[in-house]
Amino acid sequence: MSDILIVDDERDIRELVSDILEDEGYATRLAGNSDDCMAAINAEPPGLLILDIWLKDSRMDGIDILKAVKRDNPDIPVVIISGHGNIEIAVAAIKQGAYDFIEKPFNIDQLMVVIRRAMETSRLRRENSALKRREVTNADLIGNSAAFRSMLGQLEKVTRSNGRVMLSGPAGSGKEIAARFIHAQSNRANGPFVTVNCAGVEPERVEEVLFGRETAERGVEPGLLEEAHGGVVYFDEVADMPLGTQSKILRVLVDQQFQRVGGSDKVRVDLRVISSTNKDLEEEIRADRFREELFHRLNVVPIDVPPLEERREDIPLLAEHFIEMCHETQGLTPRALSDEAIALMQTMAWPGNVRQLKNLIERVLILGDSTGPIEARELPNEEERESEEGRVVLSGALATLPLREAREAFEREYLLTQINRFGGNISRTASFVGMERSALHRKLKSLGVVTSNKAGSRVAHVDEEVTEAAE
């Protein structure tokens, strides 16, 4: 997308401009009417469009073409030229998104200055888009647990379609990364990925933010849906979208078009919609906080993003990834993880999920001494983990139990933690705790600990009936 398309109904003008640009090393294409112009753009978007306002024997004039280009290919800079120019036409063209306006007969030096600047703008936009795509591609999902592999398999299947996807999972579990993965692996990877933070936009401004607006003073200001044309729009935490806006989004999904606030023209968009939520949308529907029709439109392919507690096996991989990322982006000294630190992280509570783990790693690298591996003592402590000179400090509840009950309670909690840490893998758990597999099975049975399938992996829990009977 690096050539220049010259559109003028006067053959001499377009060939003159072409000769000048080719002498300067630019590749050019020529069009004498609006049909040829749009055909050329649809065949291969140019790096720059030089466009005459008045086109004889054409269905569209320059302003019409400018509107279409800014709608469908907003990154293409457009330089308007006209032999009948006046300040009103110039202002109208700039308001519609033109890069600059030059009046004929133009000065060659002036023309070249504008074109060089416009081409530099085009180059920077292409590089920025490429960097964003590479960033999305590199934001690979990290993990090897059964729960993670189950989710990844579903994500890979939906990349091959344009179906709408609903990602459900707790805050911080990685729903946006999953959405970006779908986009990066799809046939829309070269298009934009636009995030709509449904919880972060002021309710009174939602429609302007989504649909854009038109005013006499500032002209056309595209909204997020228009910016996402040809790519993906991601509704982050869609349950927080105001009810009134939900109705209008539903209409957009049905018609694939909308009107800007204050405008009268219909704006057509080609979008793939991915949504996410950390709430139970069916419960939100029953509470009249979410429209059922919109739910069914968005929830074509539901995918659960598991919390970190269901993929504890992935914690070492994720932690190492965040260490490397902090090194690359912030220059923080990379450090290895001690076995004790890994074991502790795999047993910690993670209400903030992957985001909380990322923040923890960043904090440790910033506050640490930058030498040696990360040790368990550098991680946040809880009362049950505190020690004084190697002596374990018991929790209040455990300290009040008789020895036999305290031992059983400790063993039950310890083995539950280790089994879940290893994703329900009994062999690995037995090896770590130093027991034969058969002995571990007997111990688990006596303690009332059972394993079951959940979210693609095996997790352990206490069978209350067994423990009550034992007591």
C-alpha positions as CSV (number, residue, x, y, z in Angstrom):
1,M,0.0,0.0,0.0
2,S,2.7,2.5,-1.0
3,D,1.7,3.9,-4.4
4,I,-0.2,7.1,-5.2
5,L,-3.6,7.1,-6.9
6,I,-4.3,10.3,-8.9
7,V,-7.9,11.1,-9.7
8,D,-8.7,14.0,-12.1
9,D,-11.1,14.3,-15.0
10,E,-8.5,16.2,-17.0
11,R,-6.1,13.7,-18.6
12,D,-3.3,16.3,-19.0
13,I,-3.4,17.2,-15.3
14,R,-3.3,13.6,-14.0
15,E,-0.5,12.6,-16.4
16,L,1.5,15.7,-15.5
17,V,1.2,15.0,-11.8
18,S,2.1,11.4,-12.4
19,D,5.2,12.3,-14.4
20,I,6.3,14.6,-11.6
21,L,5.8,12.0,-8.9
22,E,7.4,9.2,-10.9
23,D,10.5,11.4,-11.4
24,E,10.6,11.7,-7.6
25,G,10.6,7.9,-7.3
26,Y,6.9,7.3,-6.5
27,A,4.7,4.7,-8.2
28,T,1.4,6.0,-9.4
29,R,-2.0,4.9,-10.7
30,L,-4.5,7.0,-12.6
31,A,-8.3,7.3,-12.7
32,G,-10.4,9.8,-14.7
33,N,-13.8,9.2,-13.0
34,S,-15.4,8.0,-9.7
35,D,-16.0,4.5,-10.9
36,D,-12.4,3.9,-12.0
37,C,-11.3,5.5,-8.7
38,M,-13.4,3.3,-6.5
39,A,-12.4,0.2,-8.5
40,A,-8.7,1.0,-8.1
41,I,-9.1,1.6,-4.3
42,N,-11.1,-1.7,-3.9
43,A,-8.5,-3.6,-5.9
44,E,-5.6,-2.3,-3.8
45,P,-5.8,0.6,-1.3
46,P,-3.2,3.2,-2.2
47,G,-0.7,4.9,0.1
48,L,-2.1,8.3,-0.9
49,L,-5.0,9.6,-2.9
50,I,-4.8,12.9,-4.9
51,L,-8.4,13.8,-5.6
52,D,-10.0,16.4,-7.8
53,I,-13.2,17.9,-6.4
54,W,-15.0,18.2,-9.7
55,L,-15.3,15.1,-11.8
56,K,-17.2,15.4,-15.1
57,D,-19.5,12.5,-16.1
58,S,-19.1,10.8,-12.7
59,R,-21.6,9.4,-10.3
60,M,-19.7,10.8,-7.3
61,D,-17.8,14.1,-6.9
62,G,-14.6,14.4,-4.8
63,I,-16.4,15.0,-1.5
64,D,-18.5,11.9,-2.0
65,I,-15.4,9.9,-2.8
66,L,-13.6,11.4,0.2
67,K,-16.5,10.3,2.5
68,A,-16.4,6.8,1.2
69,V,-12.6,6.5,1.5
70,K,-12.6,7.8,5.1
71,R,-15.4,5.4,5.9
72,D,-13.9,2.3,4.4
73,N,-10.1,3.1,4.4
74,P,-9.6,5.7,7.1
75,D,-5.8,5.3,7.1
76,I,-5.4,6.6,3.5
77,P,-4.4,10.3,3.4
78,V,-6.4,12.3,0.8
79,V,-5.1,15.5,-0.8
80,I,-7.8,17.5,-2.5
81,I,-7.1,19.5,-5.6
82,S,-9.4,21.9,-7.4
83,G,-9.4,24.6,-10.1
84,H,-12.5,26.1,-8.5
85,G,-11.3,26.2,-5.0
86,N,-12.5,28.5,-2.3
87,I,-12.3,28.6,1.4
88,E,-15.7,26.9,1.8
89,I,-14.6,23.9,-0.3
90,A,-11.3,23.7,1.6
91,V,-13.0,23.8,5.0
92,A,-15.6,21.2,3.9
93,A,-12.9,18.8,2.6
94,I,-10.8,19.1,5.8
95,K,-13.9,18.5,7.9
96,Q,-14.6,15.4,6.0
97,G,-11.1,14.1,6.8
98,A,-8.9,15.4,3.9
99,Y,-5.2,15.6,4.8
100,D,-4.7,18.9,2.9
101,F,-6.2,21.1,0.1
102,I,-4.3,22.5,-2.9
103,E,-5.8,24.9,-5.5
104,K,-5.1,24.6,-9.2
105,P,-3.0,25.8,-10.9
106,F,-0.7,24.5,-8.2
107,N,2.9,25.3,-7.5
108,I,5.0,22.1,-8.1
109,D,7.2,22.7,-5.1
110,Q,4.2,23.3,-2.9
111,L,2.6,20.1,-4.2
112,M,5.7,18.0,-3.5
113,V,5.9,19.3,0.1
114,V,2.3,18.3,0.8
115,I,2.8,14.9,-0.9
116,R,6.0,14.1,1.0
117,R,4.3,14.9,4.3
118,A,1.2,12.9,3.4
119,M,3.3,9.9,2.3
120,E,5.3,10.1,5.6
121,T,1.9,10.1,7.4
122,S,0.8,7.1,5.4
123,R,4.1,5.3,6.2
124,L,3.8,5.9,9.9
125,R,0.2,4.7,9.9
126,R,1.2,1.5,8.2
127,E,4.1,0.9,10.6
128,N,1.9,1.6,13.5
129,S,-0.7,-0.8,12.3
130,A,2.0,-3.4,11.7
131,L,3.4,-2.9,15.2
132,K,-0.1,-3.3,16.7
133,R,-0.7,-6.5,14.7
134,R,2.7,-7.9,15.8
135,E,1.9,-6.9,19.4
136,V,-1.4,-8.8,19.2
137,T,0.4,-11.8,17.6
138,N,3.0,-11.8,20.3
139,A,0.4,-11.5,23.1
140,D,0.2,-15.3,22.9
141,L,-1.8,-17.1,25.5
142,I,0.6,-18.8,27.9
143,G,-0.1,-22.1,29.5
144,N,-0.1,-25.9,29.3
145,S,-2.7,-27.0,31.8
146,A,-5.7,-29.0,30.7
147,A,-8.1,-26.1,31.4
148,F,-5.9,-23.8,29.3
149,R,-5.6,-26.3,26.4
150,S,-9.4,-26.8,26.4
151,M,-10.0,-23.0,26.1
152,L,-7.3,-22.6,23.5
153,G,-8.8,-25.4,21.4
154,Q,-12.1,-23.5,21.4
155,L,-10.4,-20.2,20.5
156,E,-8.6,-21.8,17.5
157,K,-11.9,-23.1,16.2
158,V,-13.6,-19.7,16.2
159,T,-10.7,-17.9,14.4
160,R,-11.8,-19.6,11.2
161,S,-15.2,-17.9,11.1
162,N,-16.8,-14.5,11.6
163,G,-19.1,-15.7,14.3
164,R,-19.8,-13.6,17.4
165,V,-18.0,-14.8,20.5
166,M,-18.9,-14.2,24.2
167,L,-15.9,-14.7,26.5
168,S,-16.9,-15.3,30.2
169,G,-14.6,-15.3,33.1
170,P,-13.6,-13.4,36.2
171,A,-11.8,-10.1,36.1
172,G,-8.1,-10.4,35.3
173,S,-8.4,-13.9,33.8
174,G,-7.2,-12.8,30.3
175,K,-10.4,-12.3,28.3
176,E,-9.0,-9.4,26.2
177,I,-5.9,-11.4,25.4
178,A,-8.2,-14.2,24.3
179,A,-10.1,-11.8,22.1
180,R,-6.9,-10.4,20.6
181,F,-5.8,-14.0,19.9
182,I,-9.0,-14.6,17.9
183,H,-8.4,-11.4,15.9
184,A,-4.7,-12.0,15.2
185,Q,-5.4,-15.5,13.9
186,S,-8.4,-14.6,11.8
187,N,-8.8,-13.3,8.2
188,R,-9.4,-9.9,9.8
189,A,-5.9,-9.7,11.3
190,N,-4.9,-6.8,9.0
191,G,-8.0,-4.9,10.1
192,P,-8.3,-2.8,13.3
193,F,-9.0,-4.2,16.8
194,V,-11.0,-1.6,18.7
195,T,-11.9,-2.0,22.4
196,V,-15.1,-0.5,23.8
197,N,-14.7,-0.2,27.6
198,C,-18.4,-0.5,28.5
199,A,-17.8,0.2,32.2
200,G,-15.4,3.1,31.6
201,V,-17.5,5.3,29.3
202,E,-19.8,7.9,30.8
203,P,-23.4,6.8,30.1
204,E,-24.3,10.2,28.7
205,R,-21.4,9.9,26.2
206,V,-21.7,6.3,25.1
207,E,-23.6,7.0,21.9
208,E,-21.1,9.7,20.8
209,V,-18.2,7.4,21.6
210,L,-19.7,4.4,19.7
211,F,-21.4,6.1,16.7
212,G,-19.4,9.3,16.4
213,R,-21.0,12.8,15.8
214,E,-21.4,15.5,13.2
215,T,-21.4,19.2,14.1
216,A,-21.1,22.4,12.0
217,E,-18.1,23.5,14.0
218,R,-16.0,20.3,13.9
219,G,-17.5,18.3,11.0
220,V,-17.4,14.5,11.1
221,E,-15.9,12.8,14.2
222,P,-15.9,9.0,13.7
223,G,-16.9,6.8,16.6
224,L,-15.3,3.5,17.7
225,L,-17.7,1.4,15.5
226,E,-16.6,3.3,12.4
227,E,-12.9,3.0,13.4
228,A,-13.4,-0.8,13.7
229,H,-14.7,-1.1,10.1
230,G,-13.2,-4.1,8.4
231,G,-11.9,-5.5,11.7
232,V,-13.1,-6.4,15.2
233,V,-14.9,-4.4,17.9
234,Y,-14.5,-5.8,21.4
235,F,-17.1,-5.0,23.9
236,D,-15.3,-5.3,27.2
237,E,-17.6,-6.1,30.2
238,V,-20.7,-5.8,28.0
239,A,-23.0,-6.2,31.0
240,D,-22.1,-2.6,32.0
241,M,-23.5,-1.1,28.8
242,P,-26.5,1.2,29.4
243,L,-29.9,-0.4,28.5
244,G,-30.7,2.4,26.0
245,T,-27.4,1.9,24.2
246,Q,-28.0,-1.9,24.1
247,S,-31.1,-1.3,22.0
248,K,-29.1,0.7,19.4
249,I,-26.3,-1.8,19.3
250,L,-28.8,-4.5,18.7
251,R,-30.1,-2.5,15.7
252,V,-26.5,-2.1,14.4
253,L,-26.0,-5.9,14.6
254,V,-29.1,-6.4,12.6
255,D,-28.7,-3.7,10.0
256,Q,-24.9,-3.3,9.9
257,Q,-25.4,0.4,9.8
258,F,-26.1,3.4,12.0
259,Q,-26.3,7.2,12.1
260,R,-23.8,9.5,13.8
261,V,-25.1,11.7,16.6
262,G,-26.3,14.9,14.9
263,G,-25.9,13.3,11.4
264,S,-28.4,12.2,8.8
265,D,-26.3,9.9,6.6
266,K,-26.3,6.1,7.2
267,V,-22.9,4.7,8.0
268,R,-22.4,1.1,6.9
269,V,-19.8,-1.0,8.8
270,D,-18.4,-4.5,8.4
271,L,-17.6,-5.7,11.9
272,R,-16.8,-8.9,13.8
273,V,-18.1,-8.6,17.4
274,I,-16.4,-10.2,20.4
275,S,-17.8,-9.5,23.8
276,S,-16.7,-10.3,27.4
277,T,-18.4,-10.4,30.8
278,N,-17.5,-11.3,34.4
279,K,-21.2,-11.4,35.3
280,D,-24.0,-14.0,34.7
281,L,-25.8,-12.4,31.8
282,E,-28.8,-14.6,32.2
283,E,-29.1,-13.4,35.8
284,E,-28.7,-9.8,34.4
285,I,-31.6,-10.5,32.0
286,R,-33.9,-11.7,34.8
287,A,-33.0,-8.5,36.7
288,D,-34.0,-6.4,33.6
289,R,-30.4,-5.0,33.4
290,F,-29.6,-6.7,30.0
291,R,-31.6,-7.2,26.9
292,E,-32.3,-10.8,26.1
293,E,-32.4,-10.1,22.3
294,L,-28.9,-8.6,22.5
295,F,-27.6,-11.5,24.6
296,H,-28.7,-14.0,21.9
297,R,-27.1,-11.9,19.2
298,L,-23.7,-11.7,21.1
299,N,-23.7,-15.2,22.6
300,V,-23.4,-17.2,19.4
301,V,-20.2,-18.9,20.5
302,P,-19.8,-18.9,24.3
303,I,-16.3,-19.6,25.6
304,D,-15.2,-19.8,29.3
305,V,-11.9,-18.2,30.2
306,P,-10.8,-20.2,33.4
307,P,-9.6,-18.4,36.5
308,L,-6.0,-18.8,37.6
309,E,-7.0,-21.2,40.4
310,E,-8.2,-23.7,37.8
311,R,-4.8,-23.6,36.0
312,R,-2.3,-23.4,38.8
313,E,0.1,-25.6,36.7
314,D,0.5,-22.6,34.4
315,I,1.7,-20.2,37.1
316,P,5.5,-20.9,36.6
317,L,5.2,-20.4,32.8
318,L,3.2,-17.2,33.3
319,A,5.6,-15.8,36.0
320,E,8.6,-16.4,33.7
321,H,6.8,-14.7,30.8
322,F,6.0,-11.7,33.0
323,I,9.6,-11.5,34.2
324,E,10.9,-11.4,30.6
325,M,8.2,-8.9,29.7
326,C,9.2,-6.6,32.5
327,H,12.8,-6.9,31.4
328,E,12.0,-6.0,27.8
329,T,9.5,-3.1,28.5
330,Q,10.9,-1.6,31.6
331,G,14.6,-2.7,31.7
332,L,14.1,-4.5,35.0
333,T,16.8,-7.1,35.8
334,P,15.4,-10.6,35.0
335,R,15.6,-13.1,37.9
336,A,15.0,-16.8,38.1
337,L,12.3,-18.3,40.4
338,S,13.3,-20.5,43.3
339,D,11.5,-23.8,43.8
340,E,10.1,-22.5,47.1
341,A,8.7,-19.3,45.4
342,I,7.1,-21.4,42.7
343,A,5.5,-23.7,45.2
344,L,4.2,-20.8,47.3
345,M,2.7,-19.0,44.2
346,Q,1.0,-22.2,43.2
347,T,-0.7,-22.4,46.6
348,M,-1.7,-18.8,47.0
349,A,-5.2,-17.4,46.5
350,W,-5.4,-15.3,43.3
351,P,-8.7,-13.3,43.3
352,G,-7.2,-11.0,40.7
353,N,-6.2,-13.9,38.5
354,V,-3.5,-13.5,35.8
355,R,-3.5,-9.7,36.2
356,Q,-2.7,-10.0,39.9
357,L,0.2,-12.4,39.1
358,K,1.6,-9.9,36.6
359,N,1.4,-7.1,39.1
360,L,3.1,-9.2,41.8
361,I,6.0,-10.1,39.5
362,E,6.5,-6.5,38.6
363,R,6.4,-5.4,42.2
364,V,9.0,-8.0,43.2
365,L,11.3,-7.1,40.4
366,I,11.1,-3.4,41.3
367,L,11.5,-3.8,45.1
368,G,13.9,-6.7,45.0
369,D,17.7,-6.5,45.2
370,S,18.1,-7.6,41.6
371,T,20.4,-10.4,42.6
372,G,19.8,-14.1,42.8
373,P,16.5,-15.9,42.3
374,I,13.2,-14.7,43.6
375,E,12.7,-16.3,47.0
376,A,9.4,-17.2,48.8
377,R,10.1,-14.6,51.5
378,E,9.7,-11.8,48.9
379,L,6.1,-12.9,48.2
380,P,3.2,-11.6,50.2
381,N,2.6,-13.6,53.4
382,E,-0.6,-14.8,55.0
383,E,-1.1,-15.6,58.6
384,E,-0.9,-19.3,57.9
385,R,2.5,-18.9,56.2
386,E,4.2,-16.6,58.7
387,S,7.2,-18.1,60.5
388,E,9.4,-17.0,63.3
389,E,12.9,-18.5,63.3
390,G,11.6,-21.5,61.3
391,R,8.6,-22.1,63.6
392,V,5.2,-22.3,61.9
393,V,2.6,-20.0,63.5
394,L,-0.7,-21.9,63.6
395,S,-4.0,-20.2,62.6
396,G,-6.3,-19.6,65.5
397,A,-8.8,-22.2,64.3
398,L,-6.2,-25.0,64.0
399,A,-4.5,-24.2,67.3
400,T,-7.8,-24.9,69.2
401,L,-8.2,-28.4,67.8
402,P,-7.1,-31.7,69.5
403,L,-3.9,-33.1,67.9
404,R,-5.7,-35.8,65.9
405,E,-8.3,-33.4,64.4
406,A,-5.6,-30.8,63.8
407,R,-3.4,-33.3,62.0
408,E,-6.3,-34.5,59.8
409,A,-7.3,-30.9,59.0
410,F,-3.8,-30.0,58.1
411,E,-3.3,-33.1,56.0
412,R,-6.6,-32.5,54.2
413,E,-5.8,-28.9,53.4
414,Y,-2.2,-29.7,52.4
415,L,-3.2,-32.5,50.1
416,L,-6.1,-30.5,48.6
417,T,-3.6,-27.7,47.8
418,Q,-1.0,-30.0,46.3
419,I,-3.5,-31.9,44.1
420,N,-5.0,-28.7,42.8
421,R,-1.5,-27.3,42.3
422,F,-0.7,-30.2,40.0
423,G,-4.0,-30.0,38.1
424,G,-5.5,-33.1,39.7
425,N,-2.5,-35.3,38.6
426,I,-2.2,-37.9,41.4
427,S,1.1,-39.3,40.2
428,R,2.8,-35.9,40.2
429,T,1.2,-35.1,43.6
430,A,2.4,-38.4,45.1
431,S,5.9,-37.8,43.8
432,F,6.1,-34.3,45.3
433,V,4.7,-35.3,48.7
434,G,6.9,-38.4,48.9
435,M,4.2,-41.1,48.9
436,E,3.4,-44.1,46.9
437,R,0.4,-43.5,44.5
438,S,-1.6,-46.3,46.2
439,A,-0.8,-44.9,49.7
440,L,-1.9,-41.4,48.6
441,H,-5.2,-42.8,47.2
442,R,-5.9,-44.5,50.6
443,K,-5.0,-41.3,52.5
444,L,-7.3,-39.2,50.3
445,K,-10.1,-41.6,50.7
446,S,-9.7,-41.6,54.5
447,L,-9.7,-37.7,54.5
448,G,-12.7,-37.5,52.3
449,V,-10.8,-35.8,49.4
450,V,-12.2,-36.6,45.9
451,T,-11.2,-35.3,42.5
452,S,-13.6,-34.3,39.7
453,N,-13.6,-32.8,36.3
454,K,-14.0,-29.0,36.1
455,A,-13.2,-26.6,33.2
456,G,-11.2,-29.2,31.3
457,S,-9.0,-30.2,34.3
458,R,-9.3,-32.3,37.4
459,V,-9.7,-30.5,40.7
460,A,-9.9,-31.8,44.3
461,H,-12.5,-31.0,46.9
462,V,-13.7,-32.4,50.2
463,D,-16.6,-34.9,50.3
464,E,-18.6,-33.4,53.2
465,E,-20.6,-36.6,53.8
466,V,-17.4,-38.6,54.3
467,T,-15.8,-36.1,56.7
468,E,-19.1,-35.8,58.7
469,A,-19.3,-39.6,59.0
470,A,-15.7,-39.7,60.2
471,E,-16.4,-37.1,62.8
